[in-house]
Every structure is written in structure tokens, then in C-alpha cells.
Amino acid sequence: MAKRKSAYVCNDCGADYTKWQGQCSSCNVWNSLSEVKLSSSSIRPTKNEGYAGALSEVQVLSDIDLQRVPRISSGVSEFDRVLGGGLVPGSAVLIGGHPGAGKSTLLLQVLCLLAKTMPALYVTGEESLQQVAMRAKRLELPMGSLQLFSETNVEDICQAAKKLQPKILVVDSIQVVHLDDVSSAPGSVSQVRESAAYLIRYAKQTNTILFLVGHVTKEGSLAGPKVLEHMIDTSIMLESTTDSRYRTLRGIKNRFGAVNEIGVFAMLETGLKEVKNPSAIFLSRSDELAAGTLVTVIWEGTRPLLVELQALVDDSSLGNPRRVAVGLEQNRLAMLLAVLHRHGGLHVGDQDVFINVVGGVKVTETSTDLALLMSVVSSFKNQVLQQDLIVFGEVGLTGEIRPVPNGQERIQEAAKHGFKKAIVPKSNKPKEPIPGMEIIGVVRLSDALELIS
């Protein structure tokens, strides 16, 4: 009897090795390799059939007909935005999130809407059919067209899908399904990898839109091997906080659209409702403004988003003052405070500095540098900034204010929300004035600080 072959996969980066070793040489993480039993011939493509369907002839890129793969609207505009404009036939989408974030609720809402116009199949491996029906009734969803199937065996799921021929297939979740040819338990690296490969191959060959629900670890990353994210076309994450009724759907990987695109939803009694104007919920400012608060404009995916920054500077009782940043990178905060001392003439080395982005938004770009420093100065001097002021710009190590992408669109978004004054990099100042808005372009950090002194 032939010996079954094995591979060893890194759970963090997805690198493959022929034998086990203590440290992954690609990402340098220790004890991250897991054994994967290679799949049997029963789930490999046949000789005349490729991974994505029937083998075709070599074609010139410009000769490929794109009219045969139109995008399908899900009926939820925020969901379509994150997916890059709609659902693509034959694509595999992985949606992750913490327990209770609303992954199953969102997919059930979308499928109940789409099932009225096209065949759709919802496969549940964690809940019974009665539990799914109870949720749909509680959310007041149309229940007359969606087909449900409770199964965890991947071969049986694909056999049922071949019989029903749905245009959209949801598997909830990838951690509970299994293949009989793989001897390990469901949720293991081998099962997750091979089960996903089997389902994705079926979706590519039949031009079916596939949604896979994935669990996340306590650190917030998707459970299972990292290679799962390499196999799928789109990876989206539904983020939530325990004290907020809002949910943020963020694109992590997208072969058909922009990454880091976000969609905002509100969790109500009738399910997730999309928020058309997310800037409004992040700008619910108090009528009595305090020192250290300032509004900036960040760029998420393909649209601007207004968020409020809050800074608190206080005398430190410790020998090593604290630097805490919530929603921002803490190392960048320390760097910017050093620039503020060197080029702004303000020393906060003996002060505790706390920075918070209101609403739980995570900022990954550098356009908030200038607003962060100005809010720190405002809190340090206990000076309230005007309510209709907007600030953005990147601050360099030499104290210069560098331009940011899509500057004019950011200013126009602020003007739509009633802001009357903007302090921006000089290179981002529009050539044509915007009615009702005073725009000041600055070159150095010292120039910006003089405007609020």
C-alpha cells in the first residue's frame, strides 16, 4: 500500500515545507507548522478538466469576452461596495468576524433577497434548519424562496448543489465541514485546506458564487491556515465592538475591487441595516466642545470618511510617561511627539499622552498626523478649537507638511458636512475656491501651530 504523502503548512503565512521544523523560515514564527495530509486523487481535477473548469485554448488578453461575467447586485449597497461593485459569478468570498458580529445574519439577509430572483442555497453546519428559520422569521425576511440544507460533509454538499444548481452557495462555516478522505478532525489545518479547495473548485467549474464563513481567533485573525486567504478571491471581515451597535465590514483582499473598502451597518432588531452616511455617526459631537478634540478626514477604500480625534495630555506621576493610542499606531504617536518637540517647540516628554479615534475606527494611513499633533497642542494648552475646523496632512521628520492622496475629495466631503475652515497641506489646496469654506495651505508644522495659537 502506497504511503500517504504529507506537507507541513505554516498557520501564520501559509508557507509549505516537506518536513517538520520548529521555526518557519518565511515569517520566523516558532511552532507554527501543522501537518497536512495531501488530498487523494478523488478530489483532484481530472485529466481533461482544470481547477477552474474545462481547459480552454490560449487567448490574447484583449480578445477575452467580459460581457459573460456581469456583476450581480446583492441589493445591499454597502455590501456591494466592499465586494467591489457586486457579486462576481464563479468567485469565492471568505467572510470572517468575532462570534456575534452578525456574519450569519448578514448572509441570511442577502440570500433571502437574492433568492427571489435566482436560486440560492444556504448550507448550515452549526445550526439546525429550525434555528435558521427562527432567525429569518425574527428578522422579518422573505422566506418563500431560499433553500436550506443542514450538512457538514463536503461531498454531500456539492452533490446537493449539483442537483439544485444554485447561483449562490453559502457554507456556514468552513471550520465544521469535512472530507471523508482526510483523516483529521473538522477544523484542523488539513480539513480546512482540503475542504475549501474542494468547494472553490466546484464554484469555479459551475460559475457559482461561493461564500465561506470563517471563525477568528482571540487575536482577531482568521482561524485555520493562512493559505485559506490565498485560495479565495475576496476576504472580508465584519468587525464589531461590545459597546457599539455599529458593524464595520472591511475588505482585506479583493481580486475584483479595491482593498480596505469599508461598509458600515447598524445592528437593529430586524438585522443589519446599512448606514448610507457613515461620517454622520462618527461625528456625533457634544454641543460643549472640550480642548483636545478635532475632526479629520481619512480615506477608506474609495471614499472619504470624517472621524473625530481626541487627545488628552496630563502630568505624569510615573518616571516613564505613558503613550497610549487607540485606533492609531502607537509607534507613530511617539515619533510625532518627537517631531512636535523638535520643530513645534512643545515639550511633552514629562506628560502622559492619550489618543483616541471616536467610534472605534482604525486608522492605518498617515493623513491624520497633523490633526493628531494639533489636538495634542490643544489639550496641552487647554485651548478649545473651533467646531467647524477640519485638519489633515502628513507630517515628516523634518517638520514639513506633506500632501496626501485625494485631498480635494476630502475637502469637498468636509464642506458637505458644514465645515467652514480647513488646514491642509499647501499641495492639496484646490486651485478653485470652494464656496463657503476657507482653505489654508501650510508647508511647515510651525505654520500650522501658529494658526491655533
C-alpha positions as CSV (number, residue, x, y, z in Angstrom):
1,M,0.0,0.0,0.0
2,A,1.4,3.4,-1.0
3,K,2.4,5.7,1.8
4,R,0.2,8.8,2.0
5,K,2.2,12.0,1.4
6,S,2.2,14.9,3.9
7,A,3.1,18.6,3.8
8,Y,3.7,21.0,6.7
9,V,2.0,24.3,6.4
10,C,2.7,27.5,8.5
11,N,-0.5,28.7,10.1
12,D,0.7,32.3,10.0
13,C,2.0,32.8,6.5
14,G,0.9,29.7,4.6
15,A,4.4,28.6,3.6
16,D,4.8,24.8,2.7
17,Y,7.6,22.5,3.8
18,T,8.3,18.9,3.1
19,K,9.2,18.1,6.7
20,W,8.5,19.5,10.1
21,Q,10.7,22.1,11.6
22,G,10.5,24.2,14.7
23,Q,10.6,27.7,13.1
24,C,9.0,28.9,9.8
25,S,11.9,30.3,7.7
26,S,9.5,32.6,5.9
27,C,7.9,34.5,8.8
28,N,10.3,33.4,11.6
29,V,7.4,32.3,13.8
30,W,8.1,29.3,16.2
31,N,5.9,26.2,16.4
32,S,3.5,27.3,13.7
33,L,3.8,24.3,11.3
34,S,0.9,21.8,11.1
35,E,0.8,18.6,9.2
36,V,-1.4,18.4,6.2
37,K,-2.3,15.1,4.6
38,L,-2.3,15.6,0.8
39,S,-5.6,15.0,-0.9
40,S,-6.4,11.8,-2.6
41,S,-7.0,11.5,-6.3
42,S,-10.8,11.7,-5.8
43,I,-10.7,15.4,-5.3
44,R,-8.1,16.4,-7.8
45,P,-9.0,17.7,-11.3
46,T,-9.4,15.1,-14.0
47,K,-7.1,14.9,-17.0
48,N,-9.4,17.0,-19.2
49,E,-10.6,19.4,-16.6
50,G,-8.7,22.2,-14.9
51,Y,-9.1,23.7,-11.4
52,A,-11.4,26.4,-12.7
53,G,-13.4,24.3,-15.2
54,A,-12.9,22.9,-18.7
55,L,-9.5,23.5,-20.2
56,S,-9.5,26.3,-22.8
57,E,-7.2,27.4,-25.6
58,V,-4.6,30.1,-25.3
59,Q,-6.1,33.5,-25.9
60,V,-4.9,37.1,-26.2
61,L,-5.9,39.2,-23.2
62,S,-7.8,41.8,-25.3
63,D,-9.9,39.0,-27.0
64,I,-11.4,37.7,-23.8
65,D,-15.2,38.5,-23.6
66,L,-16.0,40.2,-20.3
67,Q,-19.7,40.5,-21.1
68,R,-20.3,36.9,-19.9
69,V,-19.3,37.7,-16.3
70,P,-21.5,40.6,-15.3
71,R,-21.7,41.7,-11.7
72,I,-24.8,40.8,-9.7
73,S,-26.1,43.3,-7.2
74,S,-26.9,41.9,-3.7
75,G,-29.5,44.5,-3.0
76,V,-27.4,46.0,-0.2
77,S,-25.3,48.9,-1.5
78,E,-22.7,48.8,1.4
79,F,-22.2,45.1,0.9
80,D,-21.7,45.6,-2.9
81,R,-19.2,48.5,-2.2
82,V,-16.9,46.2,-0.1
83,L,-17.1,43.5,-2.8
84,G,-16.0,45.9,-5.4
85,G,-19.3,46.7,-7.1
86,G,-21.3,43.5,-6.7
87,L,-21.1,39.7,-6.8
88,V,-18.9,38.1,-9.5
89,P,-20.0,34.6,-10.8
90,G,-17.5,31.9,-10.0
91,S,-15.9,33.9,-7.2
92,A,-15.1,32.6,-3.7
93,V,-15.6,35.0,-0.8
94,L,-14.4,34.4,2.7
95,I,-16.2,36.4,5.5
96,G,-14.8,36.4,9.0
97,G,-15.6,38.0,12.3
98,H,-15.9,37.5,16.0
99,P,-18.8,35.4,17.4
100,G,-22.0,37.5,17.4
101,A,-20.7,40.1,15.0
102,G,-23.5,39.3,12.5
103,K,-21.9,37.2,9.8
104,S,-24.7,34.6,9.5
105,T,-27.3,37.4,9.9
106,L,-25.8,39.4,7.0
107,L,-25.6,36.5,4.7
108,L,-29.1,35.3,5.5
109,Q,-30.4,38.7,4.7
110,V,-28.6,38.9,1.4
111,L,-29.6,35.4,0.4
112,C,-33.3,35.9,1.2
113,L,-33.3,39.0,-1.0
114,L,-31.5,37.3,-3.9
115,A,-33.5,34.1,-3.7
116,K,-36.5,35.9,-5.0
117,T,-34.7,36.4,-8.4
118,M,-32.2,33.5,-8.6
119,P,-31.7,30.0,-7.0
120,A,-29.7,30.2,-3.7
121,L,-28.6,27.6,-1.2
122,Y,-27.7,28.2,2.4
123,V,-25.8,25.3,3.9
124,T,-25.6,25.4,7.7
125,G,-23.3,23.1,9.7
126,E,-23.5,24.8,13.1
127,E,-27.3,25.4,13.4
128,S,-30.3,23.3,12.7
129,L,-32.8,24.2,10.0
130,Q,-35.3,25.3,12.6
131,Q,-32.9,27.7,14.2
132,V,-32.1,29.4,10.9
133,A,-35.9,29.6,10.1
134,M,-36.5,31.2,13.6
135,R,-33.9,33.8,12.9
136,A,-35.3,34.6,9.4
137,K,-38.8,35.0,10.9
138,R,-37.5,37.2,13.7
139,L,-35.7,39.4,11.1
140,E,-38.9,39.6,9.1
141,L,-37.2,38.3,5.9
142,P,-38.9,36.8,2.9
143,M,-38.8,33.0,3.4
144,G,-40.6,31.7,0.4
145,S,-37.6,31.1,-2.0
146,L,-34.4,30.4,-0.1
147,Q,-33.3,26.7,0.1
148,L,-31.7,25.4,3.3
149,F,-29.5,22.4,3.8
150,S,-28.0,21.1,7.0
151,E,-24.9,19.1,6.2
152,T,-21.2,19.0,7.1
153,N,-19.9,16.5,4.5
154,V,-18.3,18.5,1.6
155,E,-19.0,15.8,-1.0
156,D,-22.7,15.7,0.0
157,I,-22.9,19.5,-0.1
158,C,-21.5,19.5,-3.7
159,Q,-23.8,16.7,-4.7
160,A,-26.8,18.6,-3.5
161,A,-25.6,21.8,-5.2
162,K,-25.2,19.9,-8.5
163,K,-28.8,18.8,-8.2
164,L,-30.3,22.2,-7.2
165,Q,-27.8,24.3,-9.3
166,P,-27.9,27.4,-7.2
167,K,-26.3,30.6,-8.4
168,I,-25.2,31.5,-4.9
169,L,-23.9,29.0,-2.3
170,V,-23.2,29.8,1.4
171,V,-21.3,27.4,3.6
172,D,-21.5,28.3,7.3
173,S,-18.9,27.6,8.4
174,I,-15.7,26.2,6.9
175,Q,-14.4,25.1,10.3
176,V,-17.2,22.5,10.7
177,V,-17.3,20.8,7.3
178,H,-15.1,17.8,6.5
179,L,-13.9,15.4,3.7
180,D,-14.0,11.7,4.3
181,D,-10.7,11.3,2.5
182,V,-8.9,13.4,5.1
183,S,-8.5,11.6,8.4
184,S,-8.0,14.6,10.7
185,A,-10.8,16.2,12.7
186,P,-13.0,19.1,11.3
187,G,-11.4,22.5,11.9
188,S,-7.9,21.2,11.6
189,V,-5.4,22.6,9.1
190,S,-5.8,19.6,6.8
191,Q,-9.6,19.6,6.8
192,V,-9.9,23.4,6.3
193,R,-7.5,23.5,3.5
194,E,-8.8,20.5,1.5
195,S,-12.5,21.3,2.2
196,A,-12.0,24.8,0.9
197,A,-10.2,23.6,-2.1
198,Y,-13.0,21.2,-3.0
199,L,-15.7,23.8,-2.6
200,I,-13.7,26.5,-4.5
201,R,-13.1,24.1,-7.3
202,Y,-16.8,23.3,-7.6
203,A,-17.6,27.1,-7.6
204,K,-15.1,27.8,-10.4
205,Q,-16.3,24.9,-12.6
206,T,-20.0,25.7,-12.2
207,N,-19.7,29.5,-12.1
208,T,-21.3,29.6,-8.7
209,I,-20.9,32.5,-6.2
210,L,-19.4,30.8,-3.1
211,F,-19.5,32.4,0.4
212,L,-17.4,30.7,3.2
213,V,-17.9,31.8,6.8
214,G,-14.7,31.6,8.8
215,H,-14.1,31.9,12.6
216,V,-11.5,34.2,14.1
217,T,-9.0,33.7,16.9
218,K,-8.8,35.7,20.0
219,E,-6.2,37.9,18.4
220,G,-8.7,38.8,15.6
221,S,-7.2,36.9,12.7
222,L,-8.9,34.1,10.7
223,A,-8.6,30.7,12.3
224,G,-7.0,27.9,10.3
225,P,-4.1,28.1,7.9
226,K,-3.2,31.4,6.3
227,V,-3.2,29.6,3.0
228,L,-7.0,29.8,3.1
229,E,-6.8,33.5,2.4
230,H,-4.5,32.8,-0.6
231,M,-7.0,30.4,-2.1
232,I,-10.1,32.6,-2.1
233,D,-10.8,35.6,-4.3
234,T,-12.1,38.0,-1.7
235,S,-11.6,38.2,2.0
236,I,-13.8,40.5,4.1
237,M,-14.0,41.0,7.9
238,L,-17.1,42.0,9.9
239,E,-15.7,44.0,12.8
240,S,-17.7,44.9,15.9
241,T,-17.1,46.2,19.5
242,T,-19.0,45.0,22.5
243,D,-20.3,48.5,23.4
244,S,-21.4,49.6,19.9
245,R,-24.4,48.7,17.8
246,Y,-22.5,49.5,14.6
247,R,-20.6,46.9,12.5
248,T,-17.9,47.7,10.0
249,L,-17.4,45.4,7.0
250,R,-13.9,45.8,5.7
251,G,-12.3,44.3,2.6
252,I,-8.9,42.6,3.4
253,K,-8.3,41.1,-0.1
254,N,-10.2,41.6,-3.3
255,R,-9.3,40.4,-6.7
256,F,-12.2,42.3,-8.2
257,G,-12.1,45.7,-6.4
258,A,-10.3,48.0,-4.0
259,V,-8.9,46.6,-0.7
260,N,-9.6,48.4,2.6
261,E,-13.0,49.4,1.4
262,I,-15.5,49.6,4.3
263,G,-19.2,49.3,4.7
264,V,-21.0,50.4,7.8
265,F,-24.1,48.7,9.2
266,A,-26.2,49.2,12.3
267,M,-27.4,46.2,14.2
268,L,-31.2,46.6,14.8
269,E,-34.0,44.2,15.9
270,T,-34.6,43.5,12.3
271,G,-31.0,42.7,11.5
272,L,-28.2,44.7,9.9
273,K,-29.2,47.9,8.3
274,E,-26.8,49.7,6.1
275,V,-25.6,53.2,7.0
276,K,-25.7,55.4,3.9
277,N,-23.7,58.3,5.5
278,P,-21.1,56.8,7.9
279,S,-19.4,60.1,8.6
280,A,-22.5,61.3,10.4
281,I,-22.3,58.5,13.1
282,F,-18.6,59.2,13.7
283,L,-19.3,62.9,14.1
284,S,-21.9,62.8,16.9
285,R,-20.0,65.5,18.8
286,S,-21.1,67.1,22.0
287,D,-22.6,70.6,22.0
288,E,-20.0,71.7,24.5
289,L,-16.6,71.2,22.9
290,A,-13.6,70.5,25.0
291,A,-9.9,71.0,24.4
292,G,-8.2,68.2,22.5
293,T,-10.9,67.3,20.0
294,L,-10.5,67.8,16.3
295,V,-12.1,66.4,13.1
296,T,-10.0,64.9,10.3
297,V,-10.8,63.2,7.0
298,I,-9.4,59.7,6.3
299,W,-9.7,57.7,3.1
300,E,-11.2,54.3,3.3
301,G,-11.2,52.3,0.0
302,T,-12.8,54.7,-2.5
303,R,-14.5,57.3,-0.3
304,P,-13.6,59.9,2.4
305,L,-14.7,59.4,6.0
306,L,-14.9,62.1,8.6
307,V,-13.7,61.0,12.1
308,E,-13.1,62.8,15.4
309,L,-9.7,62.6,17.1
310,Q,-9.5,63.1,20.9
311,A,-6.2,63.9,22.8
312,L,-5.6,64.0,26.5
313,V,-2.3,65.4,27.8
314,D,-1.8,65.3,31.6
315,D,1.0,65.4,34.1
316,S,2.6,62.0,34.6
317,S,3.1,60.5,38.0
318,L,5.5,57.9,36.6
319,G,9.1,58.0,35.7
320,N,8.3,56.8,32.2
321,P,5.2,58.8,30.8
322,R,2.6,56.7,29.0
323,R,1.9,56.9,25.3
324,V,-1.5,55.3,24.5
325,A,-3.1,55.3,21.0
326,V,-6.5,53.7,20.4
327,G,-7.2,53.4,16.7
328,L,-3.8,54.6,15.7
329,E,-0.3,53.2,15.6
330,Q,1.4,53.7,18.9
331,N,4.9,53.9,17.4
332,R,3.9,56.6,15.1
333,L,2.5,58.6,18.0
334,A,5.9,58.5,19.7
335,M,7.6,59.6,16.6
336,L,5.2,62.5,16.0
337,L,5.6,63.7,19.6
338,A,9.4,63.9,18.9
339,V,8.7,66.0,15.8
340,L,6.4,68.3,17.8
341,H,9.3,68.9,20.3
342,R,11.9,69.5,17.7
343,H,10.0,71.5,15.1
344,G,7.0,72.8,17.1
345,G,8.8,73.9,20.2
346,L,6.4,72.0,22.6
347,H,7.9,69.6,25.1
348,V,5.6,66.8,26.4
349,G,8.3,64.4,27.5
350,D,7.1,64.6,31.1
351,Q,3.4,64.2,30.2
352,D,1.1,61.3,29.7
353,V,-0.4,61.4,26.2
354,F,-3.6,59.5,25.3
355,I,-5.1,59.5,21.7
356,N,-8.4,58.0,20.7
357,V,-10.3,57.8,17.5
358,V,-14.0,58.1,18.2
359,G,-16.3,55.4,17.1
360,G,-13.8,52.5,17.1
361,V,-12.4,53.4,13.7
362,K,-8.9,52.0,13.0
363,V,-6.7,54.5,11.1
364,T,-3.9,53.0,9.0
365,E,-2.9,56.0,6.9
366,T,-0.7,59.0,7.7
367,S,-3.2,61.7,6.8
368,T,-4.1,62.1,10.4
369,D,-0.6,63.2,11.5
370,L,-1.3,67.0,11.5
371,A,-4.7,66.7,13.2
372,L,-3.2,64.4,15.9
373,L,-0.5,67.0,16.8
374,M,-2.9,69.9,16.8
375,S,-5.2,68.0,19.1
376,V,-2.3,67.3,21.4
377,V,-1.4,71.0,21.5
378,S,-5.0,71.9,22.1
379,S,-5.2,69.6,25.1
380,F,-1.8,70.7,26.5
381,K,-2.7,74.4,26.3
382,N,-6.3,73.7,27.3
383,Q,-7.4,75.6,24.2
384,V,-10.7,74.8,22.5
385,L,-10.5,74.6,18.7
386,Q,-13.4,75.9,16.6
387,Q,-16.1,73.4,15.8
388,D,-16.2,73.9,12.1
389,L,-12.4,73.3,11.6
390,I,-11.1,70.3,9.6
391,V,-7.4,69.3,9.5
392,F,-5.5,66.7,7.6
393,G,-1.9,66.2,6.4
394,E,1.2,64.0,6.8
395,V,4.0,65.3,9.0
396,G,7.6,64.5,8.0
397,L,10.5,64.0,10.3
398,T,11.9,67.4,9.3
399,G,8.7,69.2,10.2
400,E,7.3,69.6,6.7
401,I,3.6,69.0,5.9
402,R,3.4,66.5,3.1
403,P,0.4,66.1,0.7
404,V,-2.0,63.2,1.0
405,P,-3.9,61.4,-1.8
406,N,-7.4,62.6,-2.8
407,G,-7.0,65.9,-1.0
408,Q,-9.7,67.7,-2.9
409,E,-12.3,65.0,-2.4
410,R,-11.6,65.1,1.4
411,I,-12.2,68.9,1.4
412,Q,-15.4,68.5,-0.5
413,E,-16.7,65.8,1.9
414,A,-16.0,68.2,4.8
415,A,-17.8,71.0,3.1
416,K,-20.9,68.8,2.6
417,H,-21.0,68.3,6.4
418,G,-20.9,72.0,7.1
419,F,-17.2,72.7,7.9
420,K,-16.2,76.2,7.2
421,K,-12.4,76.1,7.6
422,A,-9.7,73.7,6.6
423,I,-6.0,73.5,7.4
424,V,-4.4,71.2,4.8
425,P,-1.0,70.7,3.0
426,K,-0.3,73.5,0.6
427,S,-0.1,71.0,-2.3
428,N,-3.6,69.8,-1.5
429,K,-5.1,73.2,-1.6
430,P,-7.5,73.3,-4.6
431,K,-6.9,75.8,-7.3
432,E,-10.6,76.8,-7.4
433,P,-12.1,78.0,-4.2
434,I,-14.9,76.0,-2.6
435,P,-17.9,78.2,-1.8
436,G,-18.4,78.9,1.9
437,M,-15.1,77.3,3.0
438,E,-11.8,78.9,4.0
439,I,-8.9,76.7,3.0
440,I,-5.4,77.4,4.4
441,G,-2.4,75.6,2.9
442,V,0.6,75.1,5.2
443,V,4.1,74.0,4.5
444,R,5.7,73.6,7.9
445,L,4.4,72.3,11.2
446,S,5.2,75.6,12.9
447,D,3.0,77.4,10.3
448,A,0.0,75.2,11.3
449,L,0.5,75.6,15.0
450,E,0.6,79.4,14.6
451,L,-2.9,79.3,13.2
452,I,-4.3,78.0,16.5
453,S,-2.1,79.9,18.9
